[in-house]
Amino acid sequence: MGVYLGNGQFISAETDATGVRISSVSNSYWSKHLLGYTKAY
């Protein structure tokens, strides 16, 4: 689960080891595993 921040980035809590991270939606891992995102108004 993540929250889209804008400018192609989102924040997510991945694992206990990595904690909370800001990642790019074009990251090679996320481009394969991200189902979609939208802006909430």
N, C-alpha and C positions, 0 to 999 in steps of 0.2 A: 504494500500500500504506500502510495506517495502523494504528495501535493505538488501540482504544477506551479512553478514560480513565475513563469514567463521567460521570454528570450531563449526557449529551448532547454530550460533547466527545471528540475524538480527536486524536492527533498524527500527522502525516504529513510525509514528505519530498517536496515537490512538484516543484521545479525547482532548478537551480543558482542562479538569480537570487533566488528567494524563500527557499530553504533549508528548514529544519524549522519547521513551524507547528502551532499548536493551533487547531483549527477546530470549529465547531458542526455537528452532523449536520443541523440545520435550516437551515443556510446555503443561500441560493438555488441556488448552484452544486452543492453536495454533495447537496441533496435530489433533484436530477435525475440525478446520476452515481453515487451510493453504492449498491452492490448489496445490502449488508447488513452486519450486524455481530453478534457474539456475545461472551459472556463466557467466557474460558477459566478453568478451575478448576485 
